[in-house]
């Protein structure tokens, strides 16, 4: 009887693990597909992070900016934006340029933050042909 109970327990445990993995993968799929129909940061949210008076929010802002810059350079956004970032430009410089860009164009604050960062980079660091 113990062997049968142990066998049933192992089978139920295996099913439980598979169910948990399935639920996890389903939730990850929902999370990943959400990016295709909506964005997580808009200009307002990023602007507030970039203007924050604490180093954690500034670092989050600069990390977001660097992620967009990397997406441009890696080719994911290079079809839409042309950026030639000179050597020595620091993330905090770009953060301050982004703040000024958004302040000069307040009507774009509800746009996706990715596009605002890319446009700021392109405006500030356009490639010279």
N, C-alpha and C positions, 0 to 999 in steps of 0.2 A: 504494500500500500504506500509506503514512503517513497518508493521509486516512482510510482504513478503520480503521486502528488508533486514530487520534485519535477517530473517531466511536464506536468500541467503548469506548474509555477514558471518554469523556464520558457514555455511556449507563451504564456500570458505576458511575461516580462519582455520577451522579444517583440510581441505585438505592441506593447506599450511604448517601447523604444522607437519602433518604426512609426508609430502614430505621432510621437513627439517630434521626430525628425521631419515628418510630412508637414505638420503644423508649422514648424520653424521655416522650412523651405517655402511654404505657401506665403507666410508673412514676409519673408525676404523678397519674394517675387512681387508682392504687392508694393513693397517699399521701393524696389528698383523701378517698377513700371510707373510709379507716381511721378518720377522725374520727367517722364515723357509727356505728361499732360499739364503739369504745374511745376512751379519752382518753389524752392524752400526759402530763399532770401530774395527780398525785393530791395529796391534802392533805399527805402526808409529804414529797414532793419539793418542793412549794411552801413548806412550813414550813421545810425545811432551807435553801432559798434565802433566805427572808425573815429568818432568824435568823443568817445568815452574817456573819462579821466583816469582810467585804470589800465595797467599794463596787460592784463589778461584779455580784455576786450580789444585793445589795440593789436595784440598778437593774433587774435582770431581774425580780425579784419585783414591784417597783413598776410596771414596764411591763406585767406580766401583769395586775395589779390594774386598771390604767387601761384595758386592753383589755376586761376584763369590764365595767367601769363604762360604757365607750363602747357595748358591746353592749346594756346595759340601756337607756341613754338613746336609742340609735338605734332601739329597738323590737324587736330580736332576742330579748331576754329580758324585755321589759317586761310580757309577759303573766303572767310567773311571779314577778317581783320588783318592788316599788315602792320607789324610792330617791329621796330629795330631799336631795342633797348641798349643804350650805350653802357660800356663797362663802368662799374662804380656806382650805378644808381642803387640806392638802398630802398628796402620796402617802405620805410617810414616816409620817404619822399613821395613815393607813389600814393601812399595813403593820404597824404596832405593834398596831392593833386586831385585825387578822387573826391575828397571833401569839397574842394573848390569847384570842381566840375558839377557836382550835384547841386551845390548852392547857386551856381549860375544858371542851372536848368531845373528848377524845382518841379516842373511839370512832369519830369521823368522818374520821380521817386517811387512810383508804383510799378515801374518796369522791373524785369528780372535783373538782379544784381550782376549776374554774369555779363550781360550786355553792357551795363554801365561801366564795369571795370574794363572790359575790352575796348569800349569807345574812348574811355579816359586814356588808356595806354596808347591807342592809335592816334588820338589827338595830340598827346604830349610827346610821343616818340614815333612819329611817322617816318617811314623809310624814305630816304632821299634817293631818288633815281638819277 
